[in-house]
Amino acid sequence: MTRPLTFISPVLPGTSAATVVAKLALLLPQINAALESIGTVHFARLILLDRSQPTLRPDLLSVLPSDKLSIAIITSFDGDFSTYIHDFVAQLSDEFGALLSLTVGGAALTPVVDHVAEFEAFIAENNISEHIPNTYFFSAYPQTVQEILAAF
């Protein structure tokens, strides 16, 4: 059964959108490789939000510090939440550490490989998909990623 994850965390005050974008650009190749390797993720998005903008769209060219940025990780995945988190920690501990270094409260969770339970709790607490009123989730099909890949 496909499950949603919508993780949102504030970026450290005083961080520019350009800094976040540059860090994400460095991490994306490893993240993409892990997504393919783990094989349970249907869709994944990393989004930078600016709470000071009516559209939430940040000025990606700005080097000015901001106190209104948030990072969102939005995925649809197969299986158990705990297994999902542990699979990613096994492959992306350093990358999660780099991402967490940008977020409020993230430094206390690094290195992630040494704080797996705390990291899992942090993700669960900030997974707005699991908290009312955001629990609605529609899936057009019951197949897993592996079943879909095998069919094509």
C-alpha positions in Angstrom: 0.0 0.0 0.0 1.3 3.4 -0.9 1.8 5.9 1.9 2.5 9.6 1.9 5.3 11.6 3.6 5.1 15.4 3.7 8.0 16.5 5.9 8.3 20.3 6.4 11.0 21.9 8.6 12.1 25.5 9.0 15.5 26.4 7.7 17.9 28.0 10.1 17.2 31.7 10.4 19.7 33.8 8.5 20.1 31.3 5.7 19.7 32.5 2.1 17.6 30.6 -0.5 20.8 30.5 -2.7 22.6 28.6 0.1 19.8 26.0 0.4 19.6 25.6 -3.4 23.4 25.1 -3.7 23.4 22.5 -1.0 20.5 20.6 -2.6 22.2 20.7 -6.0 25.2 18.9 -4.4 23.0 16.2 -2.7 20.6 15.4 -5.6 22.8 12.9 -7.4 23.2 10.7 -4.3 19.5 11.1 -3.4 18.5 10.0 -6.9 20.7 7.0 -6.7 19.3 6.0 -3.3 15.7 6.5 -4.5 16.4 4.1 -7.4 18.3 1.6 -5.3 15.8 1.4 -2.5 12.9 0.8 -4.9 9.9 1.6 -2.7 9.4 5.3 -3.7 6.8 6.1 -6.2 7.4 9.9 -6.3 9.7 12.3 -4.4 10.1 16.0 -4.4 12.3 18.4 -2.5 10.8 21.8 -2.2 12.1 25.1 -0.8 9.3 27.3 0.6 9.4 31.0 1.5 6.7 31.8 4.1 7.1 35.5 3.4 5.8 35.2 -0.1 2.1 34.8 -0.9 2.9 32.0 -3.4 5.5 30.5 -1.0 7.9 30.6 -3.9 11.4 31.7 -2.8 13.7 34.1 -4.7 16.3 31.6 -5.8 18.8 34.2 -6.8 18.7 36.0 -3.5 21.8 35.8 -1.3 20.1 37.8 1.4 19.6 35.9 4.7 16.0 34.9 5.5 14.1 33.8 8.5 11.1 32.6 6.5 12.4 29.5 4.6 11.3 25.9 5.0 12.4 22.7 3.3 9.8 20.2 2.3 10.4 16.6 1.4 7.2 15.1 -0.2 7.2 11.4 -1.2 4.8 8.5 -1.8 6.3 5.2 -0.8 5.5 1.5 -0.3 5.6 -0.3 3.0 6.2 0.5 6.6 7.4 4.0 7.7 10.1 2.7 10.0 11.6 0.5 7.3 11.4 3.3 4.8 13.4 5.6 7.1 16.0 3.0 8.0 16.5 2.2 4.3 17.3 5.8 3.6 19.5 6.2 6.7 21.5 3.2 5.5 22.2 4.8 2.1 22.0 8.6 2.8 23.2 9.2 6.4 25.7 11.8 5.3 23.3 13.5 2.9 20.6 13.7 5.5 23.2 15.2 7.9 24.0 17.9 5.3 20.3 18.6 4.8 19.6 18.7 8.5 22.5 21.1 9.0 20.2 23.7 7.3 17.2 23.1 9.5 16.1 24.2 12.9 16.8 21.3 15.4 18.7 19.3 12.8 22.2 19.6 14.2 21.1 17.5 17.2 20.3 14.6 14.9 23.7 14.3 13.2 25.4 12.2 12.4 22.1 10.5 11.5 23.6 7.0 11.6 24.2 7.5 15.3 20.7 9.0 16.0 18.4 6.8 13.9 15.5 6.6 16.5 15.7 10.4 17.1 15.8 11.0 13.3 12.8 8.8 12.7 10.8 10.6 15.5 11.8 14.0 14.0 10.6 13.0 10.6 7.3 11.5 12.0 6.6 14.6 14.1 7.1 16.8 11.1 5.3 14.6 8.7 2.2 16.7 8.2 0.6 13.9 6.2 0.1 12.0 9.4 -1.6 14.8 11.3 -5.2 16.0 11.0 -6.4 17.7 8.8 -3.8 16.6 6.3 -4.4 12.8 6.4 -6.4 12.5 3.1 -4.4 10.6 0.5 -5.6 9.1 -2.8 -3.8 6.5 -4.8 -5.1 5.5 -8.2 -3.6 2.1 -8.1 -2.8 -0.6 -5.5 0.5 -1.8 -7.1 3.9 -1.4 -5.5 6.9 0.3 -7.2 8.4 -3.2 -7.9 5.1 -4.5 -9.4 4.9 -1.5 -11.7 8.5 -1.8 -12.8 8.1 -5.5 -13.4 5.0 -4.9 -15.6 7.0 -2.5 -17.9 
